[in-house]
Amino acid sequence: LAESCRVEVWEGKLPPDKERIVERLAEPDAEGLLCLLTDTTDTEVMDASRNLELVSTYSVGFDHVDLDVAEQRDIDIGHTPGVLTETAADNAWSLLMTAARRTTDMSKKTTGRPGSPVYSLDKTCTGRR
């Protein structure tokens, strides 16, 4: 991308605040913005660059992007639907197994904290619906 466009990447450990995003958009008169789920992308942000053509969010959802404002200004919106489907399923499965097999209790037992030696013998996911 840097070969065909001028690209500025935020180098801070934490995401930039809205004021900084507006400043950076105005300086080079940016044509695009890649934002995070935590960035409110509203009228103030989209008006910061007169050449803004695209706002893409590094997230599945886009509730933080004002779609009405984008449509009024003919700004395209991009997001990443479906990229976390497997991750969400993995986490759901992990929570299910943790609850069913009481692995937090097992962890306490193996780290020297008190617990019953039979806490996981009565729970199983096999055959459950």
Secondary structure, 3 states (H helix, E strand, C coil): CCCCCCCCCCCCCCCCCHHHHHHHHHCCCCCEEEECCCCCECHHHHCCCCCCCEEEECCCCCCCECHHHHHHCCCEEECCCCCCHHHHHHHHHHHHHHHHHCHHHHHHHHCCCCCCCCCCCCCCCCCCC
